[in-house]
Amino acid sequence: MKAFFMRYFLIGFCFVFFSCSSSGNDDVETNNPSQTAYEWTVPLVDLLGNFNPFPLAENPVLEKVSTVEGINDDQTVIVISIENQINIYPLHFIHSYEVINDQINGSSFIISYCPITQSTASLVGNYNNEHLTFRASGILYKENLVMHDAISDTYWSQMLLTCIKGKYADNQIENLAMIETSWKIAKTYFPDGNVFTSSSIINSKKAKATTEINNDEKVFGIINQSSIKSSDVSIYRYGDFKNGITKHTNLSAQNDIIVGSEEMSFIAAFQNTSNLNLTVLQNEFPTILIDETGTKYDVFGNAVEGSNSGNRLFPSVGYIAAWWAWQDFYESFNFVE
C-alpha cells in the first residue's frame, strides 16, 4: 500500500513540477499572440521579459555637429559612414529606444544598443528584399536585446545577428562598418557629421523639452496620474528656479505648487488643495513659504509659525530622477517654457 501511494505521489509531483517549469516560458510566448506557426529557435529558459515594444524610432532628423550642445566630451557615440556621409549616434540618446531606423540616400540601416550587455551594432535595414523596421521587443535573450519587425513578424537577437523566431529563423542579418568612440573624438575628426539628439524623433510619443536636456541630468518630475503608464509628467529642472527661491504651479494640475532654488540646489512640491495664496520667502531657509494668514511653511511643508501652525502642506506625487530614467518609465512630458 505504501508503494502504491508513493508511486502516485511521484506521478503527481512530476506533473506539478513540469507544469510550473513550463509556465514561466509561456509568458514570452503568449504576450504576442501572433506567429502561432513559428517556435523560438533558442532555449526558452534563456528568454526573459514580455512582448512590450519600445517607442518606434524611425526617420530621425539629425543636427549638424556645430549646433549640438549638452553632450559631454567623454560620452560614448556610434559613428557610421555611408556614401561618404557621417552620422553620429550618442548612446544616451539611443537609450530610450535601443533601436534607431535610419537611411542615407535611400540606403536603410539600423543602429542598435543594448544597455544591459553594453553591445552596439549597425545592421542593414532589409533582408531577402524585405524592408525591416525594428523596435526593441521588451524580450531579452541571455539578457541581450531582441528586436522585432512588425511587418514580417520576426524576432532577431542583436548579439547573434540572427532571427530567432519567424519565417527567417536561423538566418543572419548583415552588419555594417561602424566605430564606437567618444563625442570629443567624433566632433573633432568628423566636424561635418550629422548627430542624433533627443529631439531627432519627431513622431515620438515623448514630448520634447524646449531646451535640450542631457540624459544624465537629474530633474524633478510630478506624476499627473490617470493610469500608471499613461500618466503625464511635469518636469522641472534646477535651472527653472533662478534668482533666489522661486515657485511654479504644476503644468497640468494647478493645485500643485513647486518651489526651488538653483543656487541652493533644492526643489520641493506640495498639493495646494486649500487654494492658499502662497508666496515665497527669501533668506529664511528652511522656511520658504507664507500664506495670506501669515502662516509660514518650511521646505518639508510643515506650518512652523502663524495661526495655522501645526498644519502641513502634503507633498505632490513626485521625486528626483535622471532624465533618461523618466523617459524609460513615462511617455508624455510637460516642461516650463
Secondary structure per residue as TSV (DSSP state, phi and psi in degrees):
chain	resnum	aa	ss	phi	psi
A	1	M	-	360.0	-41.9
A	2	K	H	-62.1	-39.9
A	3	A	H	-63.3	-38.5
A	4	F	H	-60.2	-51.1
A	5	F	H	-65.8	-36.0
A	6	M	H	-64.1	-41.1
A	7	R	H	-60.9	-47.3
A	8	Y	H	-70.4	-30.7
A	9	F	H	-61.5	-45.4
A	10	L	H	-66.5	-38.4
A	11	I	H	-62.5	-45.5
A	12	G	H	-63.5	-40.9
A	13	F	H	-61.4	-45.4
A	14	C	H	-63.7	-39.5
A	15	F	H	-60.1	-47.8
A	16	V	H	-64.6	-43.3
A	17	F	H	-60.1	-49.8
A	18	F	H	-71.3	-29.5
A	19	S	H	-64.3	-44.3
A	20	C	H	-68.1	-36.8
A	21	S	H	-64.0	-36.9
A	22	S	H	-85.1	-19.1
A	23	S	H	-64.8	-36.3
A	24	G	H	-63.5	-38.1
A	25	N	H	-72.2	-26.7
A	26	D	H	-62.2	-27.3
A	27	D	H	-56.8	-42.6
A	28	V	H	-68.4	-38.5
A	29	E	H	-70.4	-45.1
A	30	T	H	-90.5	-11.4
A	31	N	T	-69.2	-24.8
A	32	N	S	-117.9	105.7
A	33	P	-	-70.9	-7.0
A	34	S	-	-76.7	-179.8
A	35	Q	-	61.2	38.6
A	36	T	T	-64.1	-21.0
A	37	A	T	-87.5	-5.0
A	38	Y	-	-119.6	148.5
A	39	E	-	-116.6	158.3
A	40	W	-	-67.0	139.3
A	41	T	S	-93.8	0.6
A	42	V	S	-115.0	158.9
A	43	P	-	-59.5	130.4
A	44	L	G	-60.9	-28.2
A	45	V	G	-64.1	-21.1
A	46	D	G	-92.4	1.6
A	47	L	E	-98.8	135.3
A	48	L	E	-128.3	155.3
A	49	G	E	89.5	-175.6
A	50	N	-	-126.8	159.4
A	51	F	-	-70.3	104.1
A	52	N	-	-148.4	77.4
A	53	P	-	-57.1	142.4
A	54	F	-	-72.7	167.1
A	55	P	-	-57.0	143.1
A	56	L	-	-74.4	129.7
A	57	A	-	-117.2	103.5
A	58	E	B	-138.8	142.1
A	59	N	S	50.0	58.2
A	60	P	-	-68.0	154.2
A	61	V	-	-100.7	113.9
A	62	L	-	-95.1	157.1
A	63	E	E	-111.3	156.5
A	64	K	E	-71.9	147.5
A	65	V	G	-51.7	-41.8
A	66	S	G	-66.1	-18.3
A	67	T	G	-101.3	-5.2
A	68	V	-	-86.6	133.9
A	69	E	-	-128.4	166.5
A	70	G	S	84.1	13.1
A	71	I	-	-111.3	124.0
A	72	N	-	-72.0	147.5
A	73	D	T	-57.3	-32.3
A	74	D	T	-90.4	2.3
A	75	Q	S	-73.8	145.7
A	76	T	E	-83.8	138.9
A	77	V	E	-133.1	157.4
A	78	I	E	-102.0	135.4
A	79	V	E	-121.2	129.8
A	80	I	E	-129.9	146.9
A	81	S	E	-127.7	122.1
A	82	I	E	-133.6	125.6
A	83	E	T	50.7	44.0
A	84	N	T	66.4	13.2
A	85	Q	E	-103.7	133.5
A	86	I	E	-102.4	127.0
A	87	N	E	-117.9	142.0
A	88	I	E	-124.6	130.1
A	89	Y	E	-125.4	98.6
A	90	P	E	-64.2	134.4
A	91	L	H	-62.1	-35.3
A	92	H	H	-71.9	-14.7
A	93	F	H	-89.7	-26.6
A	94	I	H	-74.0	-25.7
A	95	H	T	-49.0	-39.9
A	96	S	T	-68.2	-21.4
A	97	Y	T	-113.8	-38.1
A	98	E	S	71.5	-20.5
A	99	V	E	-137.6	129.6
A	100	I	E	-119.6	127.4
A	101	N	E	-101.0	119.2
A	102	D	E	-138.0	175.5
A	103	Q	E	-155.1	149.7
A	104	I	E	-129.3	118.5
A	105	N	T	49.9	42.8
A	106	G	T	87.1	-7.9
A	107	S	E	-91.7	112.6
A	108	S	E	-84.3	142.3
A	109	F	E	-151.1	167.4
A	110	I	E	-129.0	129.5
A	111	I	E	-104.0	127.7
A	112	S	E	-130.1	145.3
A	113	Y	E	-145.2	124.3
A	114	C	E	-107.1	110.1
A	115	P	T	-63.7	-28.0
A	116	I	T	-72.3	-51.4
A	117	T	T	-88.3	-4.7
A	118	Q	T	58.2	33.7
A	119	S	E	-103.1	138.8
A	120	T	E	-126.2	144.2
A	121	A	E	-153.6	145.1
A	122	S	E	-113.9	130.8
A	123	L	E	-127.2	152.4
A	124	V	E	-65.6	140.0
A	125	G	S	-86.9	18.2
A	126	N	E	-150.0	159.5
A	127	Y	E	-144.1	130.7
A	128	N	T	54.6	42.4
A	129	N	T	63.9	17.8
A	130	E	E	-113.2	127.7
A	131	H	E	-71.5	132.7
A	132	L	-	-109.0	135.2
A	133	T	-	-124.0	103.8
A	134	F	E	-91.0	148.1
A	135	R	E	-134.0	151.2
A	136	A	E	-64.1	127.5
A	137	S	E	-81.5	-18.6
A	138	G	E	92.4	-11.1
A	139	I	E	-98.7	144.0
A	140	L	E	-118.5	141.3
A	141	Y	E	-113.3	116.4
A	142	K	T	52.5	42.5
A	143	E	T	65.5	17.9
A	144	N	E	-114.1	152.4
A	145	L	E	-51.7	129.8
A	146	V	E	-112.5	121.5
A	147	M	E	-95.7	149.6
A	148	H	E	-128.2	134.5
A	149	D	E	-108.0	119.0
A	150	A	T	-69.9	-35.0
A	151	I	T	-68.4	-50.7
A	152	S	T	-83.7	-11.8
A	153	D	T	53.9	52.1
A	154	T	E	-120.3	152.5
A	155	Y	E	-117.4	136.9
A	156	W	E	-130.7	132.7
A	157	S	E	-83.1	125.9
A	158	Q	T	-61.9	-49.0
A	159	M	T	-76.3	-26.0
A	160	L	T	-82.0	-18.3
A	161	L	T	55.5	35.1
A	162	T	E	-135.9	144.7
A	163	C	E	-74.1	125.7
A	164	I	E	-112.1	2.2
A	165	K	E	-163.6	133.8
A	166	G	S	121.3	-171.9
A	167	K	T	-69.9	-17.2
A	168	Y	T	-102.7	21.1
A	169	A	T	-50.9	133.9
A	170	D	T	75.6	2.0
A	171	N	-	-92.9	146.1
A	172	Q	B	-98.0	149.2
A	173	I	-	-101.4	147.3
A	174	E	-	-76.0	135.8
A	175	N	B	-98.9	159.8
A	176	L	-	-113.6	157.7
A	177	A	-	-67.1	136.4
A	178	M	E	-159.6	164.1
A	179	I	E	-129.6	152.5
A	180	E	E	-112.0	123.6
A	181	T	E	-148.8	-167.5
A	182	S	E	-94.6	158.5
A	183	W	H	-60.5	-36.0
A	184	K	H	-60.5	-45.8
A	185	I	H	-66.9	-43.2
A	186	A	H	-62.2	-47.0
A	187	K	H	-73.3	-24.7
A	188	T	H	-76.3	-44.5
A	189	Y	H	-97.4	-12.7
A	190	F	-	-129.8	59.6
A	191	P	T	-66.0	-16.4
A	192	D	T	-97.3	9.0
A	193	G	-	-71.9	166.1
A	194	N	E	-108.6	139.0
A	195	V	E	-119.5	131.8
A	196	F	-	-79.1	126.4
A	197	T	-	-125.7	-177.5
A	198	S	T	-66.4	-17.9
A	199	S	T	-105.7	14.3
A	200	S	-	-73.4	-29.6
A	201	I	-	-92.1	97.6
A	202	I	T	-65.8	-38.3
A	203	N	T	-94.2	12.9
A	204	S	-	-64.8	149.4
A	205	K	S	-67.7	-18.9
A	206	K	S	-81.3	123.0
A	207	A	-	-67.2	154.4
A	208	K	-	-109.7	143.3
A	209	A	-	-68.6	148.7
A	210	T	S	-67.3	-27.0
A	211	T	S	-119.0	130.4
A	212	E	-	-58.3	134.2
A	213	I	-	-105.2	128.7
A	214	N	-	-63.5	133.8
A	215	N	T	-60.6	-26.1
A	216	D	T	-87.4	-4.9
A	217	E	-	-68.2	136.0
A	218	K	E	-85.7	126.7
A	219	V	E	-130.8	158.9
A	220	F	E	-97.7	130.2
A	221	G	E	-122.7	137.8
A	222	I	E	-107.5	123.9
A	223	I	E	-89.4	114.9
A	224	N	E	-95.3	92.7
A	225	Q	-	-80.5	125.8
A	226	S	S	-113.8	-49.7
A	227	S	S	-146.5	168.1
A	228	I	T	-57.0	-57.9
A	229	K	T	-77.2	-30.6
A	230	S	T	-86.3	0.1
A	231	S	-	-60.5	143.7
A	232	D	E	-99.1	156.1
A	233	V	E	-124.4	129.5
A	234	S	E	-89.5	121.8
A	235	I	E	-104.2	132.2
A	236	Y	E	-127.5	129.5
A	237	R	-	-101.6	155.4
A	238	Y	G	-57.2	-33.3
A	239	G	G	-68.2	-9.8
A	240	D	G	-78.3	-5.6
A	241	F	S	-123.1	73.1
A	242	K	-	-97.1	168.9
A	243	N	S	60.0	59.1
A	244	G	S	82.6	-158.8
A	245	I	S	-80.4	124.9
A	246	T	E	-131.2	170.2
A	247	K	E	-136.6	157.7
A	248	H	E	-134.6	158.8
A	249	T	E	-96.4	160.9
A	250	N	-	-63.1	135.5
A	251	L	S	-67.6	-19.3
A	252	S	S	-114.5	-33.9
A	253	A	-	-126.6	109.6
A	254	Q	T	-70.6	-7.0
A	255	N	T	-87.8	6.6
A	256	D	E	-102.1	143.0
A	257	I	E	-123.4	133.2
A	258	I	E	-117.4	125.3
A	259	V	E	-122.5	139.3
A	260	G	E	-165.8	176.6
A	261	S	E	-151.7	122.0
A	262	E	T	-64.0	-41.2
A	263	E	T	-63.6	-39.4
A	264	M	T	-94.6	-1.0
A	265	S	T	57.0	52.8
A	266	F	E	-145.3	151.7
A	267	I	E	-138.9	133.1
A	268	A	E	-135.4	147.2
A	269	A	E	-134.7	138.2
A	270	F	E	-133.7	150.1
A	271	Q	E	-82.1	120.7
A	272	N	-	-102.4	61.5
A	273	T	T	-67.9	-21.5
A	274	S	T	-89.5	2.9
A	275	N	-	54.2	45.2
A	276	L	-	-69.3	150.3
A	277	N	-	-89.1	88.7
A	278	L	-	-97.0	131.0
A	279	T	E	-125.3	156.5
A	280	V	E	-83.6	152.5
A	281	L	-	-111.4	136.1
A	282	Q	S	-101.9	148.7
A	283	N	S	63.5	22.9
A	284	E	-	-125.8	14.8
A	285	F	T	-53.2	136.1
A	286	P	T	-85.4	5.2
A	287	T	E	-80.5	127.5
A	288	I	E	-129.0	-15.7
A	289	L	E	-135.0	153.6
A	290	I	E	-140.1	138.7
A	291	D	-	-102.2	-176.7
A	292	E	T	-67.5	-16.1
A	293	T	T	-89.6	-3.9
A	294	G	S	90.2	2.6
A	295	T	-	-74.0	134.3
A	296	K	E	-106.6	145.3
A	297	Y	E	-124.2	141.9
A	298	D	E	-90.4	-179.3
A	299	V	T	-65.7	-14.0
A	300	F	T	-97.0	1.7
A	301	G	S	90.4	1.9
A	302	N	B	-78.8	134.6
A	303	A	E	-79.2	107.6
A	304	V	E	-103.2	-9.1
A	305	E	E	-159.7	138.8
A	306	G	S	113.2	-175.7
A	307	S	T	-65.9	-23.0
A	308	N	T	-102.3	20.5
A	309	S	T	-55.2	140.8
A	310	G	T	97.6	-19.1
A	311	N	-	-81.4	179.8
A	312	R	B	-154.0	157.3
A	313	L	-	-95.3	126.6
A	314	F	-	-79.4	145.2
A	315	P	B	-68.7	147.4
A	316	S	-	-72.3	163.9
A	317	V	S	-80.9	91.7
A	318	G	E	-166.3	168.1
A	319	Y	E	-169.3	174.5
A	320	I	E	-92.7	138.0
A	321	A	E	-158.4	162.1
A	322	A	E	-64.6	145.1
A	323	W	H	-58.3	-38.9
A	324	W	H	-63.7	-32.8
A	325	A	H	-70.4	-40.6
A	326	W	H	-57.0	-42.5
A	327	Q	H	-67.3	-29.7
A	328	D	H	-70.7	-34.1
A	329	F	H	-95.6	-25.5
A	330	Y	-	-131.2	163.9
A	331	E	S	-119.9	-19.3
A	332	S	E	-126.8	129.3
A	333	F	E	-132.2	149.4
A	334	N	E	-119.4	143.8
A	335	F	E	-130.2	150.6
A	336	V	-	-66.7	129.7
A	337	E	-	-73.0	360.0
